[in-house]
Amino acid sequence: MVSEIILSKYLILFVIIFTARNIIDLLINPRKNPYAKGKRGKVSLLVLVGSFIVSGISVAYYLMFVGNTNLYSYCAGLILMIAGYLGRRVAIRTLGKSYNYAIEVSPEHELVTSGVYSVIRHPIYLFYMIEMIALVFIKFNYISLTALIAVILATLYRVEKEDQLLLTVFKERFETYSGRTKRLIPFIY
């Protein structure tokens, strides 16, 4: 009975953090939010927010009741999730007006090479993968492991596409920049 109460507190805490993270991500910079344009965009945003809540509860259910966990790995996972989220926010802020959800470059975009971008070219993706690794720490099971593998594969694909686009747009500047930085993992890859 006591362990069920503790587990339910874990579940509630995780759902709150997961859902708040996704909603804040959308609302923190609404002008860059592709779902916030017009009446149709508001409906899309409502559906998206609802799906975040449902997915948060679903993920939390699998994290709580499928697989193993302990207090230390759970706490480490929450710390990693928060650190990954904060790191992503710093990287997005560093990009400023050049940040966009889509893989596209508009006339006002600049090649940002300062801050965390002076070490790696895609810190937003690195920090997002750290958040997904956090799920594995919170609860190691086939759901969290599958989600991590899917995010890694999708990220590697997206990084390749973004690098191709940036090379096309910024040419020699991007070649020089990519020659001195790594894609995702500082000093390694």
Secondary structure, 3 states (H helix, E strand, C coil): CHHHHHHHHHHHHHHHHHHHHHHHHHHCCHHHCCCCCHHHHHHHHHHHHHHHHHHHHHHHHHHHHCCECCHHHHHHHHHHHHHHHHHHHHHHHHHHHHCCCCCCCCCCCCCCCCHHHHCECCHHHHHHHHHHHHHHHHCECHHHHHHHHHHHHHHHHHHHHHHHHHHHHHHHHHHHHHHHCECCCCCCC
